Amino acid sequence: MGRGKIEIKRIDNASSRQVTFSKRRTGLFKKAQELSILCDAEVAVIVFSNTGKLFEFSNSGMKRTLSRYNKSLGSADAAVAESKTQKEDSKMVEILREEITKLETKQLQLLGKDLTGLGVKELQNLEQQLNEGLLSVKARKEELLMEQLEQSRVQEQRVMLENETLRRQANIIIEELRCLFPQSEHVVPSFLQYQRTERKNSLVNTGTRCLNLADNCGNEKGSSDSAFHLGYYVVQLPHF
């Protein structure tokens, strides 16, 4: 007679439970070995008893099998994570495309195009936006113009200060030269001859009149040397 089926449940008797554990463990390891031989499979079995004792079987080495298992598990997790990331990226791309389409439509409407589907209220809002934008542009334009005017004014003041400084320096040089050559017969250097032609002519005429006056005085008083000196000083020291 065949052996009858037994109910699969926890064995209450400790001795019977231990005997059954030993027999079933041996049978499990035997089946695992047969599976690895018949199917050329890599098989590993790990069993802990109720007392915490470890029993194991592996036809290729437990460490190697566990390492392979971890790599396979990591690859599966990576594949799942990559698939999830791709789905999220695809969703984000769709959202960005919709946003781009909306922005392009908005830009065309601001340019006065593609206004067919807009109602009166939407057109009023669009007109208000355009007016506000125009006011902002005008305000910015006026601000830039004021900045340019201020820069021009500052530049003009700087040039005026530089010209005044140069004029003072020129006057100082002229005074120094007058002190160095008060009665010199040398002609004043050419770089100081910056007066206009009209002033030179006026100076020559004045010198001529003074010479004539000196000659007349000399003829009357008989002092020609003094007259000659007087004419010399008037001609040789021009006013700057």
C-alpha positions as CSV (number, residue, x, y, z in Angstrom):
1,M,0.0,0.0,0.0
2,G,1.2,3.5,-0.8
3,R,2.0,6.1,1.8
4,G,-0.8,8.4,2.6
5,K,-0.6,12.2,2.3
6,I,0.1,14.0,5.4
7,E,-1.2,17.4,6.4
8,I,1.4,20.2,5.9
9,K,1.5,22.0,9.2
10,R,3.9,22.6,12.0
11,I,4.8,19.4,13.9
12,D,4.1,19.9,17.6
13,N,6.3,17.1,18.9
14,A,9.9,18.3,19.1
15,S,11.5,14.9,18.5
16,S,9.4,14.2,15.5
17,R,10.0,17.8,14.2
18,Q,13.8,17.3,14.4
19,V,13.7,13.9,12.7
20,T,11.5,15.3,9.9
21,F,13.8,18.3,9.5
22,S,16.9,16.1,9.1
23,K,15.1,13.8,6.5
24,R,13.6,16.6,4.5
25,R,16.8,18.6,4.5
26,T,18.8,15.7,3.2
27,G,16.1,15.1,0.5
28,L,16.1,18.8,-0.4
29,F,19.9,18.9,-0.9
30,K,19.8,15.7,-2.9
31,K,17.1,17.2,-5.2
32,A,19.2,20.3,-5.6
33,Q,22.2,18.3,-6.6
34,E,20.2,16.3,-9.1
35,L,18.8,19.5,-10.6
36,S,22.3,21.0,-11.0
37,I,23.6,17.8,-12.7
38,L,20.7,17.1,-14.9
39,C,20.1,20.6,-16.1
40,D,23.6,22.0,-15.8
41,A,22.3,24.7,-13.5
42,E,24.0,26.7,-10.7
43,V,22.1,25.8,-7.6
44,A,22.5,27.0,-4.0
45,V,20.4,26.2,-1.0
46,I,20.6,27.8,2.4
47,V,18.7,26.4,5.4
48,F,18.5,27.6,9.0
49,S,17.1,25.3,11.7
50,N,14.7,26.5,14.4
51,T,17.7,26.6,16.7
52,G,19.7,28.9,14.3
53,K,22.0,26.3,12.9
54,L,23.1,26.9,9.3
55,F,23.0,24.2,6.5
56,E,23.9,25.0,2.9
57,F,24.5,23.4,-0.4
58,S,26.0,24.9,-3.6
59,N,27.4,23.1,-6.6
60,S,29.6,26.2,-7.7
61,G,30.5,27.7,-4.3
62,M,28.2,29.6,-2.1
63,K,30.2,32.9,-2.3
64,R,30.3,32.8,-6.1
65,T,26.6,32.1,-6.3
66,L,25.7,34.8,-3.9
67,S,27.9,37.4,-5.8
68,R,26.2,36.4,-9.0
69,Y,22.8,36.7,-7.3
70,N,23.6,40.2,-6.0
71,K,24.8,41.4,-9.4
72,S,21.7,40.0,-11.0
73,L,19.5,41.6,-8.4
74,G,21.4,45.0,-8.9
75,S,20.9,44.8,-12.6
76,A,17.2,44.1,-12.2
77,D,16.9,47.1,-9.8
78,A,18.9,49.3,-12.2
79,A,16.7,48.2,-15.1
80,V,13.6,49.1,-13.1
81,A,15.0,52.4,-12.1
82,E,16.1,53.2,-15.7
83,S,12.6,52.4,-16.9
84,K,11.1,54.6,-14.3
85,T,13.4,57.4,-15.2
86,Q,12.6,57.1,-18.9
87,K,8.9,57.3,-18.1
88,E,9.4,60.4,-16.0
89,D,11.6,62.0,-18.7
90,S,9.0,61.3,-21.3
91,K,6.4,62.9,-19.2
92,M,8.5,66.0,-18.6
93,V,9.3,66.3,-22.3
94,E,5.5,66.3,-23.1
95,I,5.0,69.0,-20.4
96,L,7.8,71.1,-21.9
97,R,6.4,70.8,-25.4
98,E,3.0,72.0,-24.2
99,E,4.6,75.0,-22.5
100,I,6.6,75.8,-25.6
101,T,3.5,75.6,-27.8
102,K,1.6,78.0,-25.4
103,L,4.5,80.5,-25.4
104,E,4.7,80.5,-29.2
105,T,1.0,81.1,-29.4
106,K,1.3,83.9,-26.8
107,Q,4.1,85.5,-28.8
108,L,2.1,85.4,-32.0
109,Q,-0.8,87.1,-30.3
110,L,1.5,89.8,-28.9
111,L,2.6,90.4,-32.5
112,G,-1.1,90.8,-33.6
113,K,-1.3,87.4,-35.2
114,D,-3.4,84.3,-34.6
115,L,-6.2,86.2,-32.9
116,T,-9.0,84.2,-34.3
117,G,-9.8,82.1,-31.3
118,L,-9.8,85.0,-28.8
119,G,-12.9,86.6,-27.3
120,V,-13.6,90.2,-26.4
121,K,-12.3,89.8,-22.8
122,E,-9.1,88.0,-23.9
123,L,-8.5,90.7,-26.5
124,Q,-8.9,93.4,-23.8
125,N,-6.4,91.6,-21.6
126,L,-4.0,91.4,-24.5
127,E,-4.4,95.1,-25.3
128,Q,-3.8,96.0,-21.6
129,Q,-0.6,93.9,-21.6
130,L,0.6,95.6,-24.8
131,N,-0.1,99.1,-23.3
132,E,1.8,98.2,-20.1
133,G,4.7,96.9,-22.1
134,L,4.8,100.0,-24.3
135,L,4.8,102.2,-21.2
136,S,7.7,100.2,-19.7
137,V,9.7,100.6,-23.0
138,K,9.1,104.3,-23.0
139,A,10.2,104.7,-19.4
140,R,13.3,102.7,-20.0
141,K,14.1,104.8,-23.1
142,E,13.7,108.0,-21.2
143,E,15.9,106.6,-18.4
144,L,18.7,105.8,-21.0
145,L,18.4,109.3,-22.5
146,M,18.8,110.9,-19.2
147,E,21.8,108.8,-18.4
148,Q,23.4,109.8,-21.7
149,L,22.7,113.5,-21.0
150,E,24.2,113.2,-17.6
151,Q,27.3,111.6,-19.0
152,S,27.6,114.3,-21.6
153,R,27.3,117.0,-18.9
154,V,30.0,115.3,-16.8
155,Q,32.3,115.0,-19.8
156,E,31.8,118.7,-20.7
157,Q,32.6,119.7,-17.1
158,R,35.7,117.5,-17.2
159,V,36.9,119.1,-20.4
160,M,36.3,122.6,-19.0
161,L,38.3,121.8,-15.9
162,E,41.2,120.4,-18.1
163,N,41.1,123.6,-20.2
164,E,41.2,125.8,-17.2
165,T,44.1,123.8,-15.7
166,L,46.0,124.1,-19.0
167,R,45.4,127.9,-19.2
168,R,46.7,128.4,-15.6
169,Q,49.8,126.3,-16.4
170,A,50.4,128.4,-19.5
171,N,50.1,131.6,-17.5
172,I,52.5,130.3,-14.9
173,I,55.1,129.5,-17.6
174,I,54.7,132.9,-19.2
175,E,55.2,134.7,-15.9
176,E,58.3,132.6,-15.2
177,L,59.7,133.5,-18.7
178,R,59.0,137.2,-18.0
179,C,61.0,137.0,-14.8
180,L,63.9,135.2,-16.5
181,F,64.1,137.5,-19.4
182,P,63.0,141.0,-18.3
183,Q,65.3,143.0,-20.6
184,S,66.6,140.4,-23.0
185,E,67.0,141.3,-26.7
186,H,66.0,137.8,-27.7
187,V,62.7,137.3,-29.4
188,V,60.0,135.6,-27.4
189,P,59.9,131.8,-28.3
190,S,57.5,130.9,-31.1
191,F,55.3,128.6,-28.9
192,L,54.3,131.7,-26.9
193,Q,53.2,133.6,-30.0
194,Y,49.6,132.3,-29.8
195,Q,47.9,135.7,-29.9
196,R,45.8,136.5,-32.9
197,T,47.0,138.6,-35.9
198,E,44.8,141.5,-35.0
199,R,46.4,141.8,-31.6
200,K,49.9,141.7,-33.1
201,N,49.0,144.5,-35.5
202,S,47.6,146.5,-32.7
203,L,50.8,146.0,-30.7
204,V,53.0,147.0,-33.5
205,N,51.0,150.1,-34.2
206,T,51.2,151.0,-30.5
207,G,55.0,150.5,-30.5
208,T,55.4,152.7,-33.5
209,R,53.4,155.5,-32.0
210,C,55.5,155.3,-28.8
211,L,58.7,155.4,-30.9
212,N,57.5,158.5,-32.6
213,L,56.6,160.1,-29.3
214,A,60.0,159.3,-27.9
215,D,61.7,160.8,-31.0
216,N,59.8,164.0,-30.6
217,C,60.6,164.2,-26.9
218,G,64.3,163.6,-27.7
219,N,64.3,166.4,-30.3
220,E,62.8,168.8,-27.8
221,K,64.9,167.9,-24.7
222,G,68.0,166.6,-26.4
223,S,67.8,163.2,-24.7
224,S,67.7,160.7,-27.6
225,D,69.1,157.8,-25.5
226,S,66.3,157.9,-23.1
227,A,63.8,158.1,-25.9
228,F,65.4,155.0,-27.5
229,H,65.2,153.1,-24.2
230,L,61.5,154.0,-23.9
231,G,60.6,152.7,-27.4
232,Y,62.6,149.5,-26.8
233,Y,60.7,148.5,-23.6
234,V,57.3,149.1,-25.3
235,V,58.0,147.0,-28.4
236,Q,59.9,144.1,-26.8
237,L,57.4,143.3,-23.9
238,P,54.0,142.5,-25.5
239,H,51.0,142.0,-23.3
240,F,49.7,138.4,-23.0
